[in-house]
């Protein structure tokens, strides 16, 4: 049984593992069945081979997912996952601005709604790993000494 005083209790653990499994699935799909769909999100202005970007981002997602599921270095994993979600955001913006259909996002409304979900992923990563709370606690301790 989990201690009810544990601030990274059951709900944090469920959310962290769920996010990790989501990332493992998304990363695997980058490398397999959704590779073309993910290619549509790579901005044309990015000076890299589109397929390489898809493969590398898929590998990063799998690694982040495994890290989150394992629970190892939760706070660090949360910051890295949040940074990753910020780093891929230009691809979502590009998809919106270029009106590129992918993943069933075939209208400006659906692509716009996706843009609104990206900050939710950042917050989710920081909350479920305790990264934001750890940073706030460290900042508070440094002010009290």
C-alpha positions in Angstrom: 0.0 0.0 0.0 1.3 3.5 -0.8 1.8 6.0 1.9 -0.9 8.6 1.6 1.7 11.2 2.5 3.9 10.3 -0.4 3.6 13.3 -2.7 4.6 11.2 -5.7 1.9 8.7 -5.0 -0.2 6.4 -7.1 -1.7 9.0 -9.4 1.8 10.4 -10.3 3.0 6.9 -10.9 0.1 6.0 -13.1 0.4 9.3 -15.1 4.2 8.8 -15.5 3.9 5.2 -16.7 1.0 6.1 -19.0 3.1 8.9 -20.5 6.1 6.6 -20.9 4.0 3.9 -22.6 2.5 6.6 -24.9 6.1 7.7 -25.8 7.3 4.1 -26.5 4.3 3.6 -28.7 4.8 6.9 -30.6 8.5 6.2 -31.0 7.9 2.7 -32.3 5.3 4.1 -34.8 7.9 6.6 -36.0 10.1 3.7 -37.0 7.3 1.5 -38.5 3.7 2.0 -39.6 3.4 5.9 -39.1 6.7 6.9 -40.6 5.1 8.7 -43.6 2.7 10.5 -41.3 5.5 11.7 -39.1 7.4 12.9 -42.1 4.6 15.3 -42.9 5.3 17.1 -39.6 8.9 17.8 -40.2 9.2 21.4 -41.2 10.5 22.0 -44.7 12.9 24.7 -43.4 14.7 22.2 -41.1 18.1 21.6 -42.7 18.1 17.8 -42.1 16.9 14.8 -44.0 13.3 14.3 -43.1 13.5 10.6 -42.6 16.5 11.0 -40.4 14.5 13.5 -38.2 11.7 11.0 -38.0 14.0 8.1 -37.0 16.0 10.1 -34.5 12.9 11.6 -32.9 11.4 8.1 -32.7 14.5 6.7 -31.0 14.4 9.7 -28.5 10.8 9.0 -27.8 11.4 5.3 -27.1 14.3 6.2 -24.8 12.3 8.8 -22.9 9.4 6.4 -22.6 11.6 3.7 -21.2 13.1 6.2 -18.8 9.7 7.3 -17.6 8.3 3.8 -17.2 11.4 2.7 -15.2 11.1 5.6 -12.8 14.9 6.1 -12.8 15.8 9.8 -12.2 12.2 10.9 -12.5 12.8 14.6 -12.1 15.5 14.7 -14.8 13.4 12.5 -17.1 10.5 15.0 -16.6 12.6 18.0 -17.6 14.0 16.1 -20.7 10.6 14.9 -21.8 9.2 18.5 -21.4 12.1 19.9 -23.4 11.5 17.3 -26.1 7.8 18.3 -26.3 8.9 21.9 -26.7 11.5 20.9 -29.3 9.0 19.1 -31.5 6.4 21.9 -31.3 7.7 23.7 -34.4 6.7 20.6 -36.4 3.1 20.9 -35.1 3.1 24.6 -35.9 4.5 23.9 -39.4 1.8 21.3 -40.0 -0.8 23.9 -39.0 0.7 26.7 -41.1 1.2 24.6 -44.2 -2.2 22.9 -43.9 -0.6 19.5 -44.1 -2.9 16.6 -43.5 -1.5 13.8 -41.2 -2.8 11.6 -38.5 -6.4 12.5 -39.4 -5.7 16.2 -38.8 -7.3 17.4 -42.0 -8.6 20.7 -41.0 -7.2 23.9 -39.5 -9.5 23.3 -36.5 -8.1 19.9 -35.8 -4.5 21.0 -36.3 -5.1 24.0 -34.1 -6.6 21.8 -31.3 -3.4 19.7 -31.5 -1.3 22.8 -30.9 -3.3 23.4 -27.7 -2.5 19.9 -26.5 1.3 20.3 -26.7 1.5 22.4 -23.5 -0.6 19.8 -21.7 2.1 17.3 -22.6 4.8 19.6 -21.1 2.8 20.1 -17.9 2.0 16.3 -17.7 5.7 15.5 -17.9 6.7 18.0 -15.3 3.8 17.0 -12.9 4.0 13.2 -13.1 7.7 13.1 -12.5 7.7 15.7 -9.7 10.2 17.8 -11.7 8.4 21.1 -11.3 7.8 20.5 -7.5 11.5 19.5 -7.1 12.6 22.7 -8.8 10.2 24.8 -6.7 11.4 23.1 -3.5 15.1 23.7 -4.5 14.4 27.3 -5.3 12.6 27.8 -2.0 15.4 26.1 0.0 18.0 28.4 -1.7 16.1 31.5 -0.7 15.7 30.4 2.9 19.5 30.0 3.6 
